[in-house]
Amino acid sequence: MKRVFGIIVLGIVIIGAMYYFAKETTTPEIISESQWRSTSSRSELMPTQTSEGVLLRAAKEGDVSRTSVQVEVPRNTVGLVFDMKFQEKGDGDWLTVTFNNQLLMSFRGGDFFGADFTDTDLPISRLAGKTGILEFALNGYGSAPSSVLIKNTRFIK
């Protein structure tokens, strides 16, 4: 009887541990938008906080609007996920995402379809456990203006 009871208790402990670790690996690490630092090539293009997210703008070729944050990428991280929406696509303007100046993604505004936010998922397991600067930059090209909203930036384990 004691042996059966011991096996049942051990099973409950194992199931509890599996639930705990499964839960921990799926909980996203959200980066608060209030932590972001914004810079721009011109003061009128400075990224701004809006009710929808961080707005990056470029008006002409050579404009760069940046927002960045120092982060420690949690151990066991497999992805960086964020929502983006190009409000104006420009005429060749593009969004880049970097970590310590290492390019993670480059995306042309003209390739964005739809009017709603879209989830973007970048594989970053190689950065797990590292500390550095995560940066979003909207790069202007040509004469048509562009703008992109970024929100809900988070790490996925």
PyMOL CGO cylinders between C-alpha atoms (Angstrom):
from pymol import cmd
from pymol.cgo import CYLINDER

trace = [
    CYLINDER, 0.00, 0.00, 0.00, 2.82, 2.40, 0.91, 0.3, 1, 1, 1, 1, 1, 1,
    CYLINDER, 2.82, 2.40, 0.91, 4.52, 1.61, -2.38, 0.3, 1, 1, 1, 1, 1, 1,
    CYLINDER, 4.52, 1.61, -2.38, 1.35, 2.42, -4.39, 0.3, 1, 1, 1, 1, 1, 1,
    CYLINDER, 1.35, 2.42, -4.39, 0.88, 5.65, -2.43, 0.3, 1, 1, 1, 1, 1, 1,
    CYLINDER, 0.88, 5.65, -2.43, 4.53, 6.60, -3.08, 0.3, 1, 1, 1, 1, 1, 1,
    CYLINDER, 4.53, 6.60, -3.08, 4.14, 5.97, -6.79, 0.3, 1, 1, 1, 1, 1, 1,
    CYLINDER, 4.14, 5.97, -6.79, 0.99, 8.12, -6.90, 0.3, 1, 1, 1, 1, 1, 1,
    CYLINDER, 0.99, 8.12, -6.90, 2.72, 10.98, -5.04, 0.3, 1, 1, 1, 1, 1, 1,
    CYLINDER, 2.72, 10.98, -5.04, 5.74, 10.75, -7.35, 0.3, 1, 1, 1, 1, 1, 1,
    CYLINDER, 5.74, 10.75, -7.35, 3.41, 10.86, -10.38, 0.3, 1, 1, 1, 1, 1, 1,
    CYLINDER, 3.41, 10.86, -10.38, 1.69, 13.98, -9.04, 0.3, 1, 1, 1, 1, 1, 1,
    CYLINDER, 1.69, 13.98, -9.04, 5.06, 15.67, -8.44, 0.3, 1, 1, 1, 1, 1, 1,
    CYLINDER, 5.06, 15.67, -8.44, 6.22, 14.82, -11.97, 0.3, 1, 1, 1, 1, 1, 1,
    CYLINDER, 6.22, 14.82, -11.97, 2.99, 16.11, -13.53, 0.3, 1, 1, 1, 1, 1, 1,
    CYLINDER, 2.99, 16.11, -13.53, 3.23, 19.29, -11.46, 0.3, 1, 1, 1, 1, 1, 1,
    CYLINDER, 3.23, 19.29, -11.46, 6.82, 19.86, -12.57, 0.3, 1, 1, 1, 1, 1, 1,
    CYLINDER, 6.82, 19.86, -12.57, 5.89, 19.26, -16.20, 0.3, 1, 1, 1, 1, 1, 1,
    CYLINDER, 5.89, 19.26, -16.20, 3.06, 21.79, -15.93, 0.3, 1, 1, 1, 1, 1, 1,
    CYLINDER, 3.06, 21.79, -15.93, 5.35, 24.36, -14.28, 0.3, 1, 1, 1, 1, 1, 1,
    CYLINDER, 5.35, 24.36, -14.28, 8.08, 24.10, -16.90, 0.3, 1, 1, 1, 1, 1, 1,
    CYLINDER, 8.08, 24.10, -16.90, 5.62, 23.97, -19.82, 0.3, 1, 1, 1, 1, 1, 1,
    CYLINDER, 5.62, 23.97, -19.82, 3.91, 27.09, -18.51, 0.3, 1, 1, 1, 1, 1, 1,
    CYLINDER, 3.91, 27.09, -18.51, 7.22, 28.92, -18.05, 0.3, 1, 1, 1, 1, 1, 1,
    CYLINDER, 7.22, 28.92, -18.05, 8.41, 28.17, -21.58, 0.3, 1, 1, 1, 1, 1, 1,
    CYLINDER, 8.41, 28.17, -21.58, 5.31, 29.65, -23.22, 0.3, 1, 1, 1, 1, 1, 1,
    CYLINDER, 5.31, 29.65, -23.22, 4.96, 32.84, -21.18, 0.3, 1, 1, 1, 1, 1, 1,
    CYLINDER, 4.96, 32.84, -21.18, 6.22, 35.80, -23.27, 0.3, 1, 1, 1, 1, 1, 1,
    CYLINDER, 6.22, 35.80, -23.27, 8.66, 38.34, -21.86, 0.3, 1, 1, 1, 1, 1, 1,
    CYLINDER, 8.66, 38.34, -21.86, 7.07, 41.66, -22.93, 0.3, 1, 1, 1, 1, 1, 1,
    CYLINDER, 7.07, 41.66, -22.93, 9.34, 44.68, -23.28, 0.3, 1, 1, 1, 1, 1, 1,
    CYLINDER, 9.34, 44.68, -23.28, 7.52, 47.74, -21.92, 0.3, 1, 1, 1, 1, 1, 1,
    CYLINDER, 7.52, 47.74, -21.92, 7.17, 50.52, -24.50, 0.3, 1, 1, 1, 1, 1, 1,
    CYLINDER, 7.17, 50.52, -24.50, 8.09, 53.06, -21.80, 0.3, 1, 1, 1, 1, 1, 1,
    CYLINDER, 8.09, 53.06, -21.80, 11.64, 51.62, -21.75, 0.3, 1, 1, 1, 1, 1, 1,
    CYLINDER, 11.64, 51.62, -21.75, 12.40, 52.49, -25.39, 0.3, 1, 1, 1, 1, 1, 1,
    CYLINDER, 12.40, 52.49, -25.39, 14.82, 55.34, -26.28, 0.3, 1, 1, 1, 1, 1, 1,
    CYLINDER, 14.82, 55.34, -26.28, 14.09, 57.21, -29.48, 0.3, 1, 1, 1, 1, 1, 1,
    CYLINDER, 14.09, 57.21, -29.48, 16.47, 58.94, -31.87, 0.3, 1, 1, 1, 1, 1, 1,
    CYLINDER, 16.47, 58.94, -31.87, 16.15, 60.32, -35.37, 0.3, 1, 1, 1, 1, 1, 1,
    CYLINDER, 16.15, 60.32, -35.37, 18.19, 61.94, -38.11, 0.3, 1, 1, 1, 1, 1, 1,
    CYLINDER, 18.19, 61.94, -38.11, 15.91, 65.01, -37.74, 0.3, 1, 1, 1, 1, 1, 1,
    CYLINDER, 15.91, 65.01, -37.74, 13.95, 66.19, -34.71, 0.3, 1, 1, 1, 1, 1, 1,
    CYLINDER, 13.95, 66.19, -34.71, 10.59, 66.29, -36.53, 0.3, 1, 1, 1, 1, 1, 1,
    CYLINDER, 10.59, 66.29, -36.53, 10.96, 62.59, -37.31, 0.3, 1, 1, 1, 1, 1, 1,
    CYLINDER, 10.96, 62.59, -37.31, 11.54, 61.56, -33.68, 0.3, 1, 1, 1, 1, 1, 1,
    CYLINDER, 11.54, 61.56, -33.68, 9.64, 58.32, -32.90, 0.3, 1, 1, 1, 1, 1, 1,
    CYLINDER, 9.64, 58.32, -32.90, 6.60, 58.94, -30.72, 0.3, 1, 1, 1, 1, 1, 1,
    CYLINDER, 6.60, 58.94, -30.72, 4.47, 56.88, -28.35, 0.3, 1, 1, 1, 1, 1, 1,
    CYLINDER, 4.47, 56.88, -28.35, 0.86, 56.66, -29.54, 0.3, 1, 1, 1, 1, 1, 1,
    CYLINDER, 0.86, 56.66, -29.54, -2.15, 54.78, -28.24, 0.3, 1, 1, 1, 1, 1, 1,
    CYLINDER, -2.15, 54.78, -28.24, -1.41, 52.14, -30.91, 0.3, 1, 1, 1, 1, 1, 1,
    CYLINDER, -1.41, 52.14, -30.91, 2.32, 51.73, -30.28, 0.3, 1, 1, 1, 1, 1, 1,
    CYLINDER, 2.32, 51.73, -30.28, 5.64, 53.38, -31.13, 0.3, 1, 1, 1, 1, 1, 1,
    CYLINDER, 5.64, 53.38, -31.13, 5.41, 55.35, -34.40, 0.3, 1, 1, 1, 1, 1, 1,
    CYLINDER, 5.41, 55.35, -34.40, 8.52, 55.63, -36.60, 0.3, 1, 1, 1, 1, 1, 1,
    CYLINDER, 8.52, 55.63, -36.60, 8.44, 58.09, -39.53, 0.3, 1, 1, 1, 1, 1, 1,
    CYLINDER, 8.44, 58.09, -39.53, 10.65, 58.88, -42.53, 0.3, 1, 1, 1, 1, 1, 1,
    CYLINDER, 10.65, 58.88, -42.53, 9.86, 61.75, -44.93, 0.3, 1, 1, 1, 1, 1, 1,
    CYLINDER, 9.86, 61.75, -44.93, 12.59, 61.45, -47.56, 0.3, 1, 1, 1, 1, 1, 1,
    CYLINDER, 12.59, 61.45, -47.56, 15.71, 59.61, -48.63, 0.3, 1, 1, 1, 1, 1, 1,
    CYLINDER, 15.71, 59.61, -48.63, 18.33, 59.45, -45.91, 0.3, 1, 1, 1, 1, 1, 1,
    CYLINDER, 18.33, 59.45, -45.91, 15.90, 59.90, -43.02, 0.3, 1, 1, 1, 1, 1, 1,
    CYLINDER, 15.90, 59.90, -43.02, 16.33, 57.39, -40.20, 0.3, 1, 1, 1, 1, 1, 1,
    CYLINDER, 16.33, 57.39, -40.20, 13.94, 57.10, -37.27, 0.3, 1, 1, 1, 1, 1, 1,
    CYLINDER, 13.94, 57.10, -37.27, 15.14, 54.76, -34.48, 0.3, 1, 1, 1, 1, 1, 1,
    CYLINDER, 15.14, 54.76, -34.48, 13.89, 53.38, -31.22, 0.3, 1, 1, 1, 1, 1, 1,
    CYLINDER, 13.89, 53.38, -31.22, 16.02, 51.12, -29.06, 0.3, 1, 1, 1, 1, 1, 1,
    CYLINDER, 16.02, 51.12, -29.06, 16.18, 49.46, -25.67, 0.3, 1, 1, 1, 1, 1, 1,
    CYLINDER, 16.18, 49.46, -25.67, 18.87, 47.66, -23.71, 0.3, 1, 1, 1, 1, 1, 1,
    CYLINDER, 18.87, 47.66, -23.71, 17.67, 44.14, -22.97, 0.3, 1, 1, 1, 1, 1, 1,
    CYLINDER, 17.67, 44.14, -22.97, 18.84, 40.89, -21.54, 0.3, 1, 1, 1, 1, 1, 1,
    CYLINDER, 18.84, 40.89, -21.54, 17.50, 38.15, -23.77, 0.3, 1, 1, 1, 1, 1, 1,
    CYLINDER, 17.50, 38.15, -23.77, 16.12, 35.50, -21.39, 0.3, 1, 1, 1, 1, 1, 1,
    CYLINDER, 16.12, 35.50, -21.39, 17.74, 32.08, -21.42, 0.3, 1, 1, 1, 1, 1, 1,
    CYLINDER, 17.74, 32.08, -21.42, 15.86, 29.50, -23.51, 0.3, 1, 1, 1, 1, 1, 1,
    CYLINDER, 15.86, 29.50, -23.51, 14.47, 32.26, -25.77, 0.3, 1, 1, 1, 1, 1, 1,
    CYLINDER, 14.47, 32.26, -25.77, 13.67, 30.99, -29.25, 0.3, 1, 1, 1, 1, 1, 1,
    CYLINDER, 13.67, 30.99, -29.25, 12.00, 34.03, -30.78, 0.3, 1, 1, 1, 1, 1, 1,
    CYLINDER, 12.00, 34.03, -30.78, 11.45, 37.76, -30.80, 0.3, 1, 1, 1, 1, 1, 1,
    CYLINDER, 11.45, 37.76, -30.80, 7.86, 38.63, -31.67, 0.3, 1, 1, 1, 1, 1, 1,
    CYLINDER, 7.86, 38.63, -31.67, 6.35, 42.04, -32.32, 0.3, 1, 1, 1, 1, 1, 1,
    CYLINDER, 6.35, 42.04, -32.32, 3.33, 43.53, -34.07, 0.3, 1, 1, 1, 1, 1, 1,
    CYLINDER, 3.33, 43.53, -34.07, 3.89, 45.99, -36.91, 0.3, 1, 1, 1, 1, 1, 1,
    CYLINDER, 3.89, 45.99, -36.91, 1.72, 48.03, -39.22, 0.3, 1, 1, 1, 1, 1, 1,
    CYLINDER, 1.72, 48.03, -39.22, 2.92, 50.25, -42.04, 0.3, 1, 1, 1, 1, 1, 1,
    CYLINDER, 2.92, 50.25, -42.04, 0.58, 53.24, -42.21, 0.3, 1, 1, 1, 1, 1, 1,
    CYLINDER, 0.58, 53.24, -42.21, 2.53, 54.73, -45.12, 0.3, 1, 1, 1, 1, 1, 1,
    CYLINDER, 2.53, 54.73, -45.12, 4.71, 52.40, -47.18, 0.3, 1, 1, 1, 1, 1, 1,
    CYLINDER, 4.71, 52.40, -47.18, 7.02, 54.92, -48.81, 0.3, 1, 1, 1, 1, 1, 1,
    CYLINDER, 7.02, 54.92, -48.81, 8.75, 54.18, -52.12, 0.3, 1, 1, 1, 1, 1, 1,
    CYLINDER, 8.75, 54.18, -52.12, 11.49, 51.80, -51.10, 0.3, 1, 1, 1, 1, 1, 1,
    CYLINDER, 11.49, 51.80, -51.10, 11.65, 52.66, -47.37, 0.3, 1, 1, 1, 1, 1, 1,
    CYLINDER, 11.65, 52.66, -47.37, 12.46, 49.75, -45.08, 0.3, 1, 1, 1, 1, 1, 1,
    CYLINDER, 12.46, 49.75, -45.08, 12.36, 48.69, -41.45, 0.3, 1, 1, 1, 1, 1, 1,
    CYLINDER, 12.36, 48.69, -41.45, 15.37, 47.01, -39.85, 0.3, 1, 1, 1, 1, 1, 1,
    CYLINDER, 15.37, 47.01, -39.85, 15.61, 45.19, -36.54, 0.3, 1, 1, 1, 1, 1, 1,
    CYLINDER, 15.61, 45.19, -36.54, 19.07, 44.75, -35.03, 0.3, 1, 1, 1, 1, 1, 1,
    CYLINDER, 19.07, 44.75, -35.03, 20.63, 43.42, -31.83, 0.3, 1, 1, 1, 1, 1, 1,
    CYLINDER, 20.63, 43.42, -31.83, 24.03, 44.94, -31.03, 0.3, 1, 1, 1, 1, 1, 1,
    CYLINDER, 24.03, 44.94, -31.03, 24.21, 46.13, -34.66, 0.3, 1, 1, 1, 1, 1, 1,
    CYLINDER, 24.21, 46.13, -34.66, 23.66, 42.58, -35.94, 0.3, 1, 1, 1, 1, 1, 1,
    CYLINDER, 23.66, 42.58, -35.94, 20.84, 42.53, -38.50, 0.3, 1, 1, 1, 1, 1, 1,
    CYLINDER, 20.84, 42.53, -38.50, 17.91, 40.33, -37.48, 0.3, 1, 1, 1, 1, 1, 1,
    CYLINDER, 17.91, 40.33, -37.48, 15.41, 41.50, -40.10, 0.3, 1, 1, 1, 1, 1, 1,
    CYLINDER, 15.41, 41.50, -40.10, 15.00, 43.93, -43.00, 0.3, 1, 1, 1, 1, 1, 1,
    CYLINDER, 15.00, 43.93, -43.00, 11.51, 44.56, -44.37, 0.3, 1, 1, 1, 1, 1, 1,
    CYLINDER, 11.51, 44.56, -44.37, 10.38, 46.91, -47.16, 0.3, 1, 1, 1, 1, 1, 1,
    CYLINDER, 10.38, 46.91, -47.16, 7.23, 48.91, -46.50, 0.3, 1, 1, 1, 1, 1, 1,
    CYLINDER, 7.23, 48.91, -46.50, 6.03, 48.15, -50.03, 0.3, 1, 1, 1, 1, 1, 1,
    CYLINDER, 6.03, 48.15, -50.03, 5.89, 44.46, -49.11, 0.3, 1, 1, 1, 1, 1, 1,
    CYLINDER, 5.89, 44.46, -49.11, 3.40, 45.10, -46.29, 0.3, 1, 1, 1, 1, 1, 1,
    CYLINDER, 3.40, 45.10, -46.29, -0.18, 44.20, -47.21, 0.3, 1, 1, 1, 1, 1, 1,
    CYLINDER, -0.18, 44.20, -47.21, -3.32, 44.93, -45.26, 0.3, 1, 1, 1, 1, 1, 1,
    CYLINDER, -3.32, 44.93, -45.26, -4.47, 47.63, -42.89, 0.3, 1, 1, 1, 1, 1, 1,
    CYLINDER, -4.47, 47.63, -42.89, -4.08, 45.79, -39.59, 0.3, 1, 1, 1, 1, 1, 1,
    CYLINDER, -4.08, 45.79, -39.59, -1.15, 44.87, -37.38, 0.3, 1, 1, 1, 1, 1, 1,
    CYLINDER, -1.15, 44.87, -37.38, 0.68, 41.70, -38.32, 0.3, 1, 1, 1, 1, 1, 1,
    CYLINDER, 0.68, 41.70, -38.32, 2.69, 39.47, -35.98, 0.3, 1, 1, 1, 1, 1, 1,
    CYLINDER, 2.69, 39.47, -35.98, 6.34, 39.20, -36.91, 0.3, 1, 1, 1, 1, 1, 1,
    CYLINDER, 6.34, 39.20, -36.91, 8.36, 36.33, -35.45, 0.3, 1, 1, 1, 1, 1, 1,
    CYLINDER, 8.36, 36.33, -35.45, 12.15, 36.32, -35.65, 0.3, 1, 1, 1, 1, 1, 1,
    CYLINDER, 12.15, 36.32, -35.65, 14.22, 33.27, -34.63, 0.3, 1, 1, 1, 1, 1, 1,
    CYLINDER, 14.22, 33.27, -34.63, 16.82, 34.46, -32.11, 0.3, 1, 1, 1, 1, 1, 1,
    CYLINDER, 16.82, 34.46, -32.11, 17.79, 31.38, -30.08, 0.3, 1, 1, 1, 1, 1, 1,
    CYLINDER, 17.79, 31.38, -30.08, 21.47, 32.19, -30.74, 0.3, 1, 1, 1, 1, 1, 1,
    CYLINDER, 21.47, 32.19, -30.74, 21.02, 35.39, -28.67, 0.3, 1, 1, 1, 1, 1, 1,
    CYLINDER, 21.02, 35.39, -28.67, 19.55, 33.68, -25.59, 0.3, 1, 1, 1, 1, 1, 1,
    CYLINDER, 19.55, 33.68, -25.59, 21.24, 34.85, -22.40, 0.3, 1, 1, 1, 1, 1, 1,
    CYLINDER, 21.24, 34.85, -22.40, 22.96, 37.83, -24.07, 0.3, 1, 1, 1, 1, 1, 1,
    CYLINDER, 22.96, 37.83, -24.07, 22.64, 41.50, -23.11, 0.3, 1, 1, 1, 1, 1, 1,
    CYLINDER, 22.64, 41.50, -23.11, 22.60, 44.24, -25.71, 0.3, 1, 1, 1, 1, 1, 1,
    CYLINDER, 22.60, 44.24, -25.71, 20.75, 46.93, -27.63, 0.3, 1, 1, 1, 1, 1, 1,
    CYLINDER, 20.75, 46.93, -27.63, 17.63, 45.91, -29.54, 0.3, 1, 1, 1, 1, 1, 1,
    CYLINDER, 17.63, 45.91, -29.54, 16.84, 48.52, -32.19, 0.3, 1, 1, 1, 1, 1, 1,
    CYLINDER, 16.84, 48.52, -32.19, 14.06, 49.18, -34.70, 0.3, 1, 1, 1, 1, 1, 1,
    CYLINDER, 14.06, 49.18, -34.70, 14.92, 51.65, -37.47, 0.3, 1, 1, 1, 1, 1, 1,
    CYLINDER, 14.92, 51.65, -37.47, 12.79, 53.00, -40.31, 0.3, 1, 1, 1, 1, 1, 1,
    CYLINDER, 12.79, 53.00, -40.31, 15.06, 53.99, -43.19, 0.3, 1, 1, 1, 1, 1, 1,
    CYLINDER, 15.06, 53.99, -43.19, 13.87, 56.52, -45.75, 0.3, 1, 1, 1, 1, 1, 1,
    CYLINDER, 13.87, 56.52, -45.75, 14.45, 56.05, -49.47, 0.3, 1, 1, 1, 1, 1, 1,
    CYLINDER, 14.45, 56.05, -49.47, 13.05, 58.19, -52.28, 0.3, 1, 1, 1, 1, 1, 1,
    CYLINDER, 13.05, 58.19, -52.28, 10.63, 61.07, -51.82, 0.3, 1, 1, 1, 1, 1, 1,
    CYLINDER, 10.63, 61.07, -51.82, 7.43, 59.39, -50.55, 0.3, 1, 1, 1, 1, 1, 1,
    CYLINDER, 7.43, 59.39, -50.55, 6.98, 59.42, -46.76, 0.3, 1, 1, 1, 1, 1, 1,
    CYLINDER, 6.98, 59.42, -46.76, 6.65, 56.27, -44.69, 0.3, 1, 1, 1, 1, 1, 1,
    CYLINDER, 6.65, 56.27, -44.69, 5.51, 55.40, -41.18, 0.3, 1, 1, 1, 1, 1, 1,
    CYLINDER, 5.51, 55.40, -41.18, 5.32, 52.18, -39.21, 0.3, 1, 1, 1, 1, 1, 1,
    CYLINDER, 5.32, 52.18, -39.21, 3.81, 51.33, -35.83, 0.3, 1, 1, 1, 1, 1, 1,
    CYLINDER, 3.81, 51.33, -35.83, 5.54, 48.80, -33.56, 0.3, 1, 1, 1, 1, 1, 1,
    CYLINDER, 5.54, 48.80, -33.56, 3.94, 47.28, -30.45, 0.3, 1, 1, 1, 1, 1, 1,
    CYLINDER, 3.94, 47.28, -30.45, 3.89, 44.21, -28.18, 0.3, 1, 1, 1, 1, 1, 1,
    CYLINDER, 3.89, 44.21, -28.18, 7.59, 43.41, -28.54, 0.3, 1, 1, 1, 1, 1, 1,
    CYLINDER, 7.59, 43.41, -28.54, 8.28, 40.24, -26.58, 0.3, 1, 1, 1, 1, 1, 1,
    CYLINDER, 8.28, 40.24, -26.58, 10.58, 37.28, -26.21, 0.3, 1, 1, 1, 1, 1, 1,
    CYLINDER, 10.58, 37.28, -26.21, 9.16, 33.78, -26.64, 0.3, 1, 1, 1, 1, 1, 1,
    CYLINDER, 9.16, 33.78, -26.64, 10.70, 30.83, -24.83, 0.3, 1, 1, 1, 1, 1, 1,
]
cmd.load_cgo(trace, "trace")
